[in-house]
Amino acid sequence: MLQKLLSDFDRGVLSRRQLLQALGMAALVQPASAFAQGQCGGALKGTPQCDATPAKAPFAATGWQTVLLDHFSCQVADYSKEAAYYATLMNWSIRSDDGKQAMLDIGDWGGLQISGGYRAPPAPPAAAQPAAAAGRGGPRAPRNAVFTSVCWGIDQWDAKKVEAGLKQRGLSPVADNHGDFQSFHVKDPAGFGLQISNGNRKNRRQGPATAKTVAPAPFAPTAWKTVWLDHISYEVPNYKETVAFYVALLGWKAGEDEGSQSQCEIGDIGDIIIRRGGGGPPGVPVTPRPASIGHISFGIASFDPDQVKAELDKRGLNAREDTGGRGDIHTAPYKSYHTTTPNGYDLQISATTRANRSA
């Protein structure tokens, strides 16, 4: 909850006064120590609204294992600026750009497809908008970005068997093939786009990615190397149902159910925190929001807290410290900063790698 409030503040959704009021109300419901543990820490742990019993599998396990983050699909208002930003700040290579969308390589283990054409929903009435529009490190851009689907590569690929397996489990696969690339689109229980493909590290991202995008580099490049998918923050109406679905379908390993979220391991690729959507503390009636990826955290090699912050500050980017509520960023087991992309998306940069993923 705390992370969402701060993210809304960074994006200009909340004014400083609104943020302080929300924090004061939240503190009455649960102690500050609970913020780092989802919505069910402290006195709420074990209560009926924080039931930590995992959901049963929705169908028989496929036996498939996730072996590749083939790509995220993201729609933004200005795709070329977003692509140039990631290429310059995170050192992701641009593999293609057709004037409408760009495909970026995240090392040899992931990808990001950025397309244009996003239109933000109507703004709230002027009276409801915060007066303050400036955040730490400069003005906060409105969020003009949305992640629409994720494509995962699996082992044991046989297109006919995969299609049959999806149909047997009540899904409606739609084929999407391009050359040697084969895949099926389905929807997860929350209605989010899920693409399952034959992608792996041996058959994807072959050859150098040397394309360019229209927008110029927004600032001097960093020397950072993105090495790990620290976590995806995925909010859904029913997190237990969604966790059970991915465990059975794609072989993810569920972590301990906290009562409002569960952190799952996605093989040797990274982690995902599947959270209860809708916001607010347990027990308070809310209207569940559609499934959404609130932010994504990427681990970089040789993370030094002071150097990372200095690099963000030098480029005029906001740098919001996040240790998961576990103390000073120099000594906490989890170290990260949140910043904001040109289209207002929340990007998290962390010290987490495969070697210390338990942090």
C-alpha positions as CSV (number, residue, x, y, z in Angstrom):
1,M,0.0,0.0,0.0
2,L,2.8,2.4,0.9
3,Q,4.5,1.7,-2.4
4,K,1.4,2.5,-4.3
5,L,0.8,5.7,-2.4
6,L,4.4,6.9,-3.1
7,S,4.1,5.8,-6.8
8,D,0.9,7.9,-7.1
9,F,2.7,10.8,-5.5
10,D,5.6,10.5,-7.9
11,R,3.2,10.4,-10.9
12,G,1.3,13.5,-9.7
13,V,-1.9,11.6,-8.9
14,L,-1.6,12.7,-5.3
15,S,-0.6,16.0,-3.9
16,R,1.7,16.2,-0.9
17,R,-1.2,16.9,1.4
18,Q,-3.2,14.0,0.0
19,L,-0.2,11.7,0.5
20,L,0.2,12.7,4.1
21,Q,-3.5,12.3,4.8
22,A,-3.5,8.8,3.2
23,L,-0.5,7.8,5.2
24,G,-2.1,9.0,8.4
25,M,-5.3,7.0,7.7
26,A,-3.3,3.9,6.7
27,A,-1.3,4.0,9.9
28,L,-4.5,3.8,11.9
29,V,-5.3,0.5,10.2
30,Q,-1.9,-1.2,10.3
31,P,1.5,-0.4,11.7
32,A,4.3,1.0,9.5
33,S,6.2,-2.3,9.8
34,A,3.4,-4.0,7.9
35,F,3.8,-1.9,4.8
36,A,6.8,-3.8,3.6
37,Q,4.9,-7.1,3.9
38,G,1.9,-6.5,1.7
39,Q,-1.4,-5.5,3.3
40,C,-1.4,-8.3,5.9
41,G,1.4,-7.6,8.3
42,G,1.2,-6.8,12.0
43,A,-2.1,-7.4,13.8
44,L,-3.9,-8.2,10.6
45,K,-1.9,-11.4,10.0
46,G,-4.0,-14.5,10.4
47,T,-7.3,-12.6,10.4
48,P,-10.2,-13.7,8.1
49,Q,-9.5,-10.8,5.7
50,C,-5.9,-12.0,5.5
51,D,-6.5,-15.7,4.8
52,A,-3.1,-17.2,3.8
53,T,-4.5,-20.5,2.4
54,P,-3.4,-20.9,-1.2
55,A,-6.0,-21.7,-3.8
56,K,-6.3,-25.2,-5.3
57,A,-4.9,-25.8,-8.8
58,P,-7.5,-24.9,-11.4
59,F,-6.5,-27.9,-13.6
60,A,-3.9,-30.6,-13.9
61,A,-0.4,-29.3,-14.2
62,T,1.0,-29.2,-17.7
63,G,4.6,-30.0,-16.7
64,W,5.8,-27.1,-18.7
65,Q,8.6,-24.9,-17.4
66,T,9.1,-21.2,-18.2
67,V,12.6,-20.8,-19.8
68,L,12.5,-17.3,-21.3
69,L,10.9,-13.9,-20.8
70,D,10.3,-13.5,-24.5
71,H,9.0,-10.0,-24.2
72,F,6.7,-7.6,-22.4
73,S,4.2,-5.7,-24.6
74,C,3.7,-2.1,-23.6
75,Q,1.7,0.7,-25.2
76,V,2.6,4.3,-24.6
77,A,1.8,7.8,-26.0
78,D,5.3,8.4,-27.5
79,Y,7.0,5.1,-28.2
80,S,10.2,6.5,-29.6
81,K,11.0,8.5,-26.5
82,E,10.3,5.5,-24.3
83,A,12.6,3.3,-26.4
84,A,15.4,5.9,-26.4
85,Y,15.1,6.2,-22.6
86,Y,15.5,2.4,-22.0
87,A,18.3,2.1,-24.5
88,T,20.2,5.0,-22.9
89,L,19.5,4.4,-19.2
90,M,19.3,0.6,-19.0
91,N,21.6,-0.2,-22.0
92,W,18.9,-2.3,-23.8
93,S,19.6,-2.8,-27.5
94,I,17.0,-1.8,-30.1
95,R,16.5,-4.8,-32.3
96,S,13.8,-3.2,-34.6
97,D,11.8,0.0,-35.1
98,D,9.2,0.2,-37.9
99,G,8.0,3.7,-37.1
100,K,5.1,2.5,-35.0
101,Q,6.7,0.2,-32.5
102,A,10.2,-0.8,-31.3
103,M,11.5,-4.1,-30.0
104,L,14.3,-3.9,-27.4
105,D,16.6,-6.7,-26.1
106,I,17.0,-6.9,-22.4
107,G,20.4,-8.7,-22.5
108,D,20.0,-12.2,-23.9
109,W,17.2,-13.1,-21.6
110,G,14.3,-10.8,-22.2
111,G,12.7,-8.3,-24.5
112,L,10.4,-5.2,-24.5
113,Q,8.0,-4.4,-27.3
114,I,6.9,-0.7,-27.1
115,S,4.1,0.5,-29.4
116,G,2.6,4.0,-29.7
117,G,-1.0,5.1,-29.8
118,Y,-1.8,5.1,-26.1
119,R,-4.5,7.5,-25.0
120,A,-5.0,8.1,-21.3
121,P,-8.5,7.9,-19.9
122,P,-10.3,11.2,-19.3
123,A,-8.7,13.3,-16.5
124,P,-10.7,13.7,-13.2
125,P,-12.4,17.1,-12.6
126,A,-10.1,20.0,-12.0
127,A,-11.1,20.2,-8.3
128,A,-9.9,16.6,-7.8
129,Q,-6.5,17.1,-9.4
130,P,-3.5,17.8,-7.1
131,A,-2.1,21.3,-7.1
132,A,1.5,20.1,-7.0
133,A,3.0,18.6,-10.1
134,A,6.6,18.5,-9.3
135,G,8.3,15.5,-7.7
136,R,11.7,14.7,-6.3
137,G,14.2,15.2,-9.1
138,G,12.0,17.2,-11.4
139,P,8.4,17.3,-12.7
140,R,6.4,14.2,-12.7
141,A,5.0,13.0,-16.0
142,P,1.4,11.7,-16.1
143,R,1.2,8.0,-16.7
144,N,0.7,7.5,-20.4
145,A,1.8,3.9,-20.5
146,V,0.2,0.5,-20.0
147,F,1.5,-3.0,-20.2
148,T,-0.9,-5.2,-22.1
149,S,0.6,-8.7,-22.2
150,V,3.7,-10.8,-21.5
151,C,5.1,-13.5,-23.7
152,W,6.9,-16.4,-22.0
153,G,8.9,-19.1,-23.7
154,I,8.4,-22.7,-22.4
155,D,10.3,-26.0,-22.8
156,Q,8.9,-29.1,-24.3
157,W,7.5,-27.1,-27.3
158,D,5.3,-29.0,-29.7
159,A,2.7,-26.6,-31.2
160,K,0.0,-29.2,-31.6
161,K,0.4,-30.6,-28.1
162,V,0.6,-27.1,-26.6
163,E,-2.6,-26.1,-28.4
164,A,-4.3,-29.3,-27.2
165,G,-3.2,-28.8,-23.7
166,L,-4.5,-25.2,-23.6
167,K,-7.9,-26.3,-25.0
168,Q,-8.1,-29.2,-22.5
169,R,-7.8,-26.6,-19.7
170,G,-10.6,-24.5,-20.9
171,L,-8.5,-21.8,-22.6
172,S,-9.0,-20.5,-26.1
173,P,-5.6,-20.4,-27.8
174,V,-5.0,-18.1,-30.8
175,A,-2.0,-18.9,-32.9
176,D,0.6,-16.1,-33.7
177,N,3.5,-17.4,-35.8
178,H,6.3,-15.5,-37.6
179,G,8.9,-17.5,-39.3
180,D,10.5,-19.9,-36.8
181,F,8.7,-18.1,-33.9
182,Q,5.6,-19.9,-32.8
183,S,3.1,-18.9,-30.1
184,F,-0.4,-18.9,-28.7
185,H,-2.3,-16.1,-27.1
186,V,-4.7,-16.8,-24.2
187,K,-6.0,-14.8,-21.2
188,D,-5.1,-15.5,-17.6
189,P,-7.9,-15.6,-14.9
190,A,-7.6,-11.8,-14.5
191,G,-8.2,-11.2,-18.2
192,F,-4.6,-10.2,-18.8
193,G,-2.9,-11.0,-22.1
194,L,-0.7,-14.1,-21.9
195,Q,1.4,-15.3,-24.8
196,I,3.1,-18.7,-24.7
197,S,5.9,-19.4,-27.2
198,N,8.7,-21.6,-28.3
199,G,11.2,-18.9,-27.4
200,N,14.4,-19.8,-25.6
201,R,17.9,-18.4,-25.3
202,K,19.2,-20.5,-28.3
203,N,16.6,-19.5,-30.9
204,R,15.8,-15.9,-29.9
205,R,17.7,-12.6,-30.3
206,Q,20.3,-14.0,-32.6
207,G,22.8,-11.6,-34.2
208,P,23.5,-8.0,-33.1
209,A,20.6,-5.6,-32.4
210,T,21.7,-2.5,-34.2
211,A,18.5,-0.7,-35.1
212,K,17.8,2.9,-34.1
213,T,14.8,4.8,-33.0
214,V,13.6,8.2,-34.1
215,A,14.0,10.0,-30.8
216,P,17.5,11.1,-29.8
217,A,19.2,9.9,-26.7
218,P,17.6,11.9,-23.8
219,F,20.9,12.0,-21.9
220,A,24.4,10.5,-21.7
221,P,24.3,6.7,-21.5
222,T,25.1,4.8,-18.3
223,A,27.4,1.9,-18.0
224,W,24.7,-0.3,-16.3
225,K,24.1,-3.9,-17.3
226,T,20.6,-5.3,-16.7
227,V,21.1,-8.8,-15.5
228,W,17.9,-9.9,-13.7
229,L,14.1,-9.6,-13.5
230,D,13.9,-8.6,-9.9
231,H,10.1,-8.7,-9.9
232,I,7.0,-7.8,-11.7
233,S,4.4,-6.1,-9.5
234,Y,1.1,-7.6,-10.8
235,E,-2.2,-6.5,-9.3
236,V,-5.3,-8.7,-10.0
237,P,-8.8,-9.0,-8.6
238,N,-8.1,-12.5,-7.2
239,Y,-4.4,-13.1,-6.5
240,K,-4.8,-16.6,-5.1
241,E,-6.6,-17.8,-8.3
242,T,-3.9,-16.2,-10.5
243,V,-1.0,-17.7,-8.6
244,A,-2.6,-21.2,-8.8
245,F,-3.1,-20.7,-12.5
246,Y,0.5,-19.8,-13.3
247,V,1.9,-22.5,-11.1
248,A,-0.2,-25.2,-12.9
249,L,0.2,-23.8,-16.4
250,L,3.8,-22.5,-16.6
251,G,5.5,-24.3,-13.7
252,W,6.1,-21.2,-11.5
253,K,7.0,-21.8,-7.9
254,A,4.7,-20.2,-5.4
255,G,6.2,-18.6,-2.4
256,E,4.5,-18.2,1.0
257,D,1.0,-16.7,0.8
258,E,1.0,-13.5,2.9
259,G,-2.7,-13.0,2.9
260,S,-2.8,-10.3,0.3
261,Q,0.0,-11.3,-2.1
262,S,2.4,-14.1,-3.0
263,Q,5.8,-13.8,-4.5
264,C,6.5,-16.5,-7.2
265,E,9.7,-17.7,-8.7
266,I,9.7,-17.8,-12.5
267,G,12.4,-20.5,-13.0
268,D,15.8,-19.0,-13.5
269,I,14.4,-15.8,-15.0
270,G,13.2,-13.9,-12.0
271,D,10.3,-13.3,-9.7
272,I,6.8,-11.9,-9.7
273,I,4.7,-10.5,-6.8
274,I,1.0,-11.2,-7.5
275,R,-1.0,-8.9,-5.4
276,R,-4.6,-8.3,-4.4
277,G,-5.8,-5.4,-6.6
278,G,-8.2,-2.7,-5.6
279,G,-6.0,-0.9,-3.1
280,G,-6.8,0.0,0.5
281,P,-6.4,-2.1,3.6
282,P,-8.2,-5.5,4.1
283,G,-11.7,-5.3,5.3
284,V,-12.4,-2.0,3.6
285,P,-14.9,-2.5,0.7
286,V,-13.2,-1.6,-2.6
287,T,-14.1,-2.0,-6.3
288,P,-11.5,-4.4,-7.8
289,R,-9.5,-2.9,-10.6
290,P,-8.7,-4.7,-13.8
291,A,-5.4,-6.6,-13.9
292,S,-2.4,-4.4,-14.3
293,I,1.4,-4.4,-14.0
294,G,2.0,-1.5,-11.6
295,H,5.8,-1.5,-12.0
296,I,8.7,-3.7,-12.9
297,S,12.0,-4.0,-11.1
298,F,15.2,-4.9,-12.9
299,G,18.4,-5.8,-11.2
300,I,21.6,-4.4,-12.5
301,A,25.2,-5.6,-12.0
302,S,27.5,-3.9,-9.5
303,F,24.8,-1.8,-7.9
304,D,26.2,0.9,-5.6
305,P,23.4,3.0,-3.9
306,D,25.3,6.2,-4.0
307,Q,26.5,5.8,-7.5
308,V,23.1,4.8,-8.8
309,K,21.4,7.8,-7.2
310,A,24.1,10.1,-8.5
311,E,23.6,8.8,-12.0
312,L,19.8,9.3,-11.8
313,D,20.3,12.8,-10.3
314,K,22.8,13.8,-12.9
315,R,20.2,13.0,-15.6
316,G,17.4,14.9,-13.8
317,L,15.5,11.8,-13.0
318,N,13.7,11.2,-9.7
319,A,15.2,8.6,-7.4
320,R,12.9,7.3,-4.8
321,E,14.6,5.0,-2.4
322,D,12.9,1.6,-1.7
323,T,14.4,-1.0,0.7
324,G,11.1,-2.8,1.4
325,G,10.9,-0.9,4.7
326,R,14.1,-2.6,6.0
327,G,16.3,0.3,6.9
328,D,19.0,2.4,5.3
329,I,19.8,1.6,1.6
330,H,23.4,1.1,2.4
331,T,22.9,-1.7,4.9
332,A,19.4,-3.1,4.0
333,P,19.3,-6.6,2.4
334,Y,17.1,-5.1,-0.4
335,K,18.3,-2.0,-2.2
336,S,16.5,-0.2,-5.0
337,Y,15.4,3.1,-6.5
338,H,12.2,4.0,-8.3
339,T,12.3,6.4,-11.2
340,T,9.9,7.5,-13.9
341,T,10.0,7.0,-17.7
342,P,9.2,9.7,-20.3
343,N,5.6,8.3,-20.5
344,G,5.2,8.3,-16.8
345,Y,5.8,4.6,-16.0
346,D,7.3,3.5,-12.7
347,L,10.6,1.8,-13.3
348,Q,12.5,0.2,-10.4
349,I,16.2,-0.4,-10.5
350,S,17.6,-2.8,-7.9
351,A,20.7,-4.6,-6.6
352,T,18.9,-8.0,-6.8
353,T,20.5,-10.6,-9.1
354,R,20.1,-14.3,-9.5
355,A,22.7,-14.8,-6.8
356,N,20.8,-12.9,-4.1
357,R,17.2,-13.2,-5.3
358,S,16.1,-14.2,-1.8
359,A,16.8,-10.6,-0.7
